[in-house]
Amino acid sequence: MDKDETMSLVEHLGELRKRLIWIIIVLIVGMVIGLICAQPLITYLKGVPPANGINWNAFSPWDPIKMYMNFALVTGLLVTLPFALYQIWSFLKPGLREEEQKASLVFVPFAFLLFLVGLAFAYFIVFRMAFLFASGITARLELQETYGIAQYFSFMFNILIPISLLFELPIVIMFLTRLRILNPKRLSKLRRYAYLLLVIAACVITPPDMVSAVIVSVPMILLYEFSVLLSGIVYRKQLVQDKAWEEEFGAK
């Protein structure tokens, strides 16, 4: 019995290893695509607000290379995300009921869609707001704006990536509810702490003014409440399914 269980564990670890290798391969392919697309993407972003009109500089010979690698990594992550989520679902699939398998598969495109929505929100609202705020301070101090391309895009990615990941909150909560780690009651008890953490995150990401923090924290809080709502839907379905299983088992 112990030998069978050990073999089963070894097989699971072997399967996990193969899936991780495939995820790394897709990530590398995505990074290659990112390297190919980096120049047109950088050129496009340099020509649209708020970057248009800026005189760009490279303060180090490594700055252009750093930009290529940053865009390659972000593109690779974007390409890999749906594939990685599908691999995680496939790995957990044997431990799920048939109806849970079908329901949880919906998480994959939904998670990718939320990531894209978070990316758009971060770029078109939060990043532009933060950049304009910083430029306003520079103008009031009568300083000349001289931007290094590496510093500009690092500033942009430091805002885009955390917010995009925060938009995955509903998926994470639904998934943990599926695993029966979280439920609506527990999430309701954690609400005040979740609000505090989200407000702190909004203050860290955004410029240091109240308006910016509110503009970002309100969608984050609404996203949490939406997550609680989705968790409630999943939890109620679980209760119905558990009751049906108990009745069927009792009937036997």
N, C-alpha and C positions, 0 to 999 in steps of 0.2 A: 504493500500500500504506500509506504514511504517512498519506495523507488519510483512508483508510478507518479506520485505527486511531484517528486524531484524532477523527473523527466518532463512532466507537464510544465513545471516552472521554467526549466531550461528551454523548452520549446517556445514558451511565451516570450522569454527574454530574447531568443533568437529572432522571433517575429518582430519584436520591438526594434531590435538592431537593424533588421532589413528595412523597416519602414523609415527609421531615422536616416539611414544611408540614402534612400530615395528622396527624402526631404532635402538633404544636403545637396544631392545632385541637381534637383530642381532649383534650389537656391543659387547654385553656381551658374546654371543656365540663365536664370533671371538676372543675375549680376552681369553676365555677358551681354544680355539684351540691354541692360541699363547702361553699360559702357558705350554701346552703339548709339543709344538714344540720348546720351548725356549732353552732347554738344547742341543739338536742336532744342532740347528742353531748357538748357541754360540760356541759350539765345532768346527763346520765347519769353522766359521769366524775366530777363533783363529788359525786355521791351514793353512790359505791361505794368500798370500801377501795382505797388508803389515804387517799383524799381526803375521805371523809365525816367530818363533825365539824369541819372546818377553817373558820375565819372568813376569807372571801375578801376581798381588797382590790385596788384598782386604783391604782397609784402614779403613773400618768400617764394623761392623756386618750386617749393612743394605745394603751394596753394592751388594751382590748376589741377595737379594730380589728385590732391585731396578732394577737390570738387567732383572730379570724375568718379572717384571711389565712393563718395557719399551718395551720388545719384545712382551708382550701380547697386549699392547696398539697399537703398530705399526701394528701387525698382525690383530688386530681387526679393525683398520681403513682400512687396505687393503681389508679385507673381506667385510666390510660395504659399501665401496665407491660405487660399482656398484648398490647395493641394494638401497642406499640412493638416488642416481641419478635417479633410476627408480621411486622411490616414489615421488620425486620432479616432474618428468615428469607426473606421474599419477595425481598429485594434480592440475597441470596447464593444463592438457589435455582438460577439458571442455571448457576452454577459447580459444582454438586453433581451426583453421579450420582443416578439415580432412587431407588435404595435408600437413599442418603444423605439425599435430600430427605424421604422418609417417616420415616426415623429421627430426623432433626433437628427435624422438626415437633413431635415429642413434647416437645421441650424447652420449648415455649411454655407449656402448662398446668402442666408440672412446675415451671418457674421461678416461676410465679405461686403455686403451692401452697407451695413452699419459702419464698417471701416472707411468706405468711400465717402459716406455722409459726414463722418467725423473729420476726414481729410479736407473736404470742401468747407466745412464750418471753420476749421482751424485756419485755413489759408485765406478765405475771403472775408472773414470777420475778425478772428482773434489776431492773426499775424499782421494784417493791415492796420488794425487798431493799435497794436503795440508799436509798429514801426512809425506810424504817424505821431503817436504820443512821444516817442523818443526824438523824432525829428523836430517836433514842436519845442521840446526842451533845448535842443541844440540851437534852434533859431533864437530863442529868448536869451540864450547866453552869447549870442552873436559869434558862434563858432562856425568854421567852414567844415562842411560835411565831406569827408574823404573816406570812402568805404573800400575795405578790402573784400574781394569776392568771397574768400573763405569765411570771413567773419559774418558777412551778410547771410550766406546760405546756412551756416552753422546756427545762427540766430533763428532762421526760419525753421530748420529741421527740429531744433530744440522745442519749438512750439507745436509743430505739426504732429510729430510722432506721439508725444504723450497724450494729446487730446484725441487723436485717432484711436489710440488704445483704450482710452476711457470710454469711448463709444461702444466698446465691446462688452460693457458692463451687463446689459440685458442678456446677452448670450451666456456669459459666465454664470450669472445667477440662475438662468433657466437650466443650464447644464448641471449645476450643483443641486438644484431642486430635483432634477431627474435622478441624481445619485442619492437623494434623500439626506444630503448634508445640510441643506437650507430648506426653509419653508416660510410662508408669508408671516406667520406669527413671530418667528425668530428675526426676520428682516424688519418687522415693525418695532421690535424691541431695540434693534440696532440703529433705528432711523436717526436719532439725535447724533450718534457718533459718526454715522455715514455722512450726514449733512456737514458736520464739522470738518471731516477729512476732505470732502469735495470743495468746500469753501477755501480751505487752506491750499489745496491744489490749484484752484482758480487764482488765488492771490499770488502763488509762486509763478504760474505760467504767464499771467498778464502783467501789464505795467502797474506800478504802485499807485493806483488811484481807485477810489471807491466805485466809480461808474463802470470801469473795465472789469473789475472783480465781479460786480453784480451781473453784467452782461454774460459773463462766462459761467458763473456759478448757478444761475437760474436754470439754464438748459441742463446742466449736470444734475441738479436736484430733480428736475422733471424726468430725466433719464433714469434716475434711481427709482422714482415712483412708478415709472413705466415698467421697470424691472420687477418691482414688487407685484404689480398687476399681472405680469406674465407668469411670475412664480405662483401666484394664486390659481391661475388657470391650470398650470401643470399639476399643482398639488391636488386640486379638486378632481382632476382626471385620475390621478393616482389612487385617491380614496375610492372612487367608483370602481376602478379596476381591481383594487384589493378586495372590495366587497364582493365583486362578481367571482373572484377566485375562491374566496372563502365559502361562498354559497355552493359553488361547483364542487369544491373539495368536501364540504359537509354533506352534499347530496350523495357522494360516493360512499 
